[in-house]
Amino acid sequence: MTPELSEFEKRRLENIKRNQELLKSLEFDSINDSIVRSALVSKPILTTRSKRAVPSTTSNKRRTHHIAKTNEAVAPLRKSRRLQGIKADDEVAREEAEKASEAQRDLEVEKRTRVGGDIDLENLLHVNDKSEAAVDDRAWEQMWYNFSGGEKVNEGDFFDKIKYKDRNEPKQVKQEDGIDTYSVNRNKSKSIPQLREEISSLQLDQRFDPADIRMTPERIFSMAFHPTLNKPLIFAGDKVGTLGIWDAFNPLNKQETDFKERVKKEEDEDEDNEPNDEEQPNILQLKIHTRTVSSIRFSPESTNTTKLFTSSYDGSIRLLDLNKKVSSEMYVYPSDPRNPVAISDLCFAGSDPNLLYFTTLEGQMGRKDIRQDTKNNDADLYRLHDKKIGGFHVNPIAPHLVVTASLDRTMKLWDMRMINKKEDSESTPHLCGVYDSRLSISCAEWNGNNNVVVNGYDDSIRVFDFNTSFAKSELKLESSQVFNNLDDKEYTTETLVPTARVKHNCQTGRWVTILKSHWQQSPSDRIDRFVIGNMNRYIDVYTADGRQLAHLGHPLMSAVPAVSQFHPTCNWIVGGSASGKAYLWK
């Protein structure tokens, strides 16, 4: 017997029945069936690894959400560059920088490696612009006109006027105590005050702004005047082997294309010293060496004023023949071309155009006969110092006497007629005299009156007068004598004493060329004088007895004219700076 339902149960069942009837009237069952069927169609296929049964329909929402996530793009897993085999950015950059630096070093070594043989000037010529591009035909024609038959320069009338013994002053030989000595009549044609007024009145050439007169692309190390009296023609060598040539009289017209017409126009018109906006300095640059041009010398042969000799730190001596337009190799010191023994200076033996002396930074001196075939690279080498020879000079009237200045703090006087020849050692000439300095000596140079000027890092300029009994006694030695014993009491080494001393700042530092004093080799007024650069951006001129003649300066001379040079005869002075600029005083 079924128990009777309570009133509450009855009411509950009625509510259930009523709700079911309501759902049937709304068709919720058909909607529910369609949802279940769609879920079954989108169900993923289970792999063999998945053994779990399909979830019941009560978890449709959860299963649908999981399927949507699996369809999204999955990002790759993060891995280190080391695991991926990729080098770090800083390491790649470092390797690239090392490769570029090595290539640059190889390029620099190649640039500084000496080029042998003859070089055609037309392959070296470029005008004074920072480009090393093609040859400027007008510039080449200008230089060719200067040296080859134009009325501006006459061959044969240069060195006869600058030699110590000119036509009006023949060499005289005196007899004193049975000893032959050289002397020359050097009567002075004016007083020191007159000369001081003349030299001090020199003016800086301002036809162009000195900042525009850049003779070389790098620091100037050596300068020289061409011996012509007609116009200032200046040569300068820099630290990378470039030879600059400046014609200070004939500017280069920027617009002119026909060189011959311009020359004719200049000859027909009156000279005008005012600057012209269409003109520029007439400067040529020839890359004849690969390292510092240490010295520039003209041939002492009066008929060959177009022959210019240059020495360089690349270990070579070259002859620049402007008539043939060729730079020829005259001598190469036997050494590694990539690390050569530098030639520091060169000089001719007096008026002999065939005997050439040179010194090296290794303390040696060489003697070369340039009449030999250039293929014959032989030269007589002598050991003079243990350290660098900064400068030397051959006595113009007694060419067997040579004076040298060295980093070993000494100036030495040598007699080349007496060579000490020892087996298994370098030959050495006879040492006549020594001067010991507190610091290194930068240069030593003779003038035509047996005086030597030296200066160095002890901030002093000293002048030695060899017109003494000591110098005369050395001249008596026979040229045929060769001494194997330098300790012979008859030929002792004397201590040299200067006759004049001038205080002068020679502390140039790293970026300024070493200051060197230079004589005017044949002054027209017979008064010996020398020039030297001043660290306060001046040019100083002194006489042989230390009296100052001039202190040349100008606001436009904005750099130290460290390399200063006199014209051999005329009162023209040029100074070269560390930026390659030149300052002309005339």
C-alpha angles and dihedrals in degrees: 000000000000115000115244113256118242122243091255094054091049092053091048093053091049090054091050092051093047092050093050091052089050093052091049090053089053095047094229091149094065091049091051092050092052091052091051093049093050091050092052092052094053092047111129120240111255118231124224089260091059108075098162119114124248111272119251123263089259089074097050095119093051093047093047091051091051092051092052090055095052091055093059121102110264116223116231118259116262114251131179121250088244092058091045092050093241120137119233118260094244091051092051091047091049092052092048091050091050092051092049091047092050091049090050091050091051090050092050091049090050091050091051095046111109118251112219132209131027120332125203109232092218087067091053104041123108130155127244098281124106090252122095092203131127129334118275105227093201091054092050092048089049093055092043090052091052094056107029117064106307117137091247092074127031119193117226098034100079115069095033085067098044100043116105092238105049126174093275094048111052117186113268125204119208129195114224118169090339092304123122111226132177122239137164131199103250101171109174115239096199141024126257094252090053092049092046090054091048096049094042090053092063112124131214111251105247101172083116131019106269088227087067095051098087107159097179135021093234140031115316115239103170138020139183140177122230105241094238115124095205099077143346108275109177133193125196134180124202139200096271097051101266120143113207123200120196123189100199093186103052114048122202116249113225094207101036115101103170106070096189092053090051092051091050090048091052092050094049098046129065116259114266117197094190115111117256122213090217094056132080135185112285099235129155127191124204121187097212098147135037097220140030116328098226101181142012122201134170121220110264088222106108093215094054105058089138091066114094125183121205132183126201146189087247086079098252141111115210134191115219109203108190093187093057093034090228135123108211129195109239101174140357122196107235104252143107108302090219092051105025129180103252122235107222104187144352136202140173122242099254111287094341106115093193103056115074126185125197139174134210137215087247093069099259132126124208134199119206131184103214092199088077120098110275088233087064101080095184123134135162109252125200132186110233106154138012092227139041119315105218097185143350140176140198119231106253094213099033104033093182089071116082127181122201135190120205147185087242087078096252139112112206135193116213134191109214093195091074115057121185104219115191129171118254092009140082119272118251129194121230114284110226103175144357134204117195118208131194091239137013120306116229104194146359125194137174125221126204094269101061094265125134124203120200135174135178148156094301086082094245139114114210131190122203120200111208095184087108137110089263094058092044093051091056092056093065095070116115114247092223094061118108116186123205093179115058091179091076106132092223091068108042129165114251129207109244120226123199120235095205135026130192126188110233134163109241099166098122100162125205103311102045124074116250112270115246129181119227131192125227094243100211113013112193093223094052093239111128115226139161136205132218135173121253123221089223089067097265137116117230127203123196137177124236091265093053101260114143117237103178145004103198119195141147136179089242091058090081098163135056109273090217096164106055126173139180125222106248093244113001125070094252120131129189129190127196126206137207091260094057095257124138130212117201122201118192 
